[in-house]
Amino acid sequence: MKSRLNLTIEEILVEKMKAYAEKQHKSLSELVEDYFKDTIKPKKRQTFMDIVEQLGSHDIDPKADLKELYYQDPKHGG
């Protein structure tokens, strides 16, 4: 079931959003509804692998002894 909603928005913004909606082949109401749905949707919980992927690449030799590198690092007493 749909409900009507009256909004007061700057006229220039409404005009720009109508043009955007047309390019997206949607109505302005659909855009607003999609935005509302996205706003209340539960956020995806970040996993350990998501965090690791955010770290990006590294320049450590895959054959290196990580324990040895750790103790050679000046921050860890090396």
N, C-alpha and C positions, 0 to 999 in steps of 0.2 A: 504494500500500500504506500502510495506517495503522499507527501504533505507539501503544502505551499510554504515558502519562506520569503519574507520581504527583507531585503538588505539595502542599506544606504551606502553607496560606493561612489567615489569620484567618477564623473562622467567620462573623462578621458581614459581612465583605467578600464571602465566597462567597454568602451569602444575598442581599445587595444586587445582586451581579452576575447571579445566577440570575433575579431579578426584571427586571433590565435586559435580559437575553437574551430573556426571554419577550416583553417589549414589542417587541423587534426581530425577533421570530419566528425566533429562532436558538437553538441550544443553547449552553451555556457552552463546550463544546469548540470550536464554530465561532468563537466570539468570540476565544478564545485563539489558535486557528490563524490567524485573520485578523490579529490583532495581531502574531504572529510573522512572517507574510508581509510585513506592512507594515514591520516593523523591519529586515528584511534586504533589502528592495527597494532598488535603487540610487536615490540621490537625483537628481532632475531638475537638470541643470546650468542655472544661471541665465544667461539671455541678456542682451545689452545692452538689448533692449526691455523685459525684465522689470524691470531696474533703472530705466529711464526712467519706466515706469508707476508705480513705487513713489514717485517724486518728487512726484507729485500735480500739481495745477493751479498756474498762475502768474498774475501780474497784469501781464505785459509786453504792451504793445500789439503786435499781430502786424505792424504797419507800421513799428515802431521800427527804427532803425539799431543793431543789436546791438554793432557795433564801437565806435560812439560812446558807447553806454551803458556799455560796459566801461571806457573811459578816463575817463568821468565819475565812476565809482565811486571813493570815497576810498581803498579798499584797493588800487587799481591806479594810483595816482598822479594821480587826477583832481581 
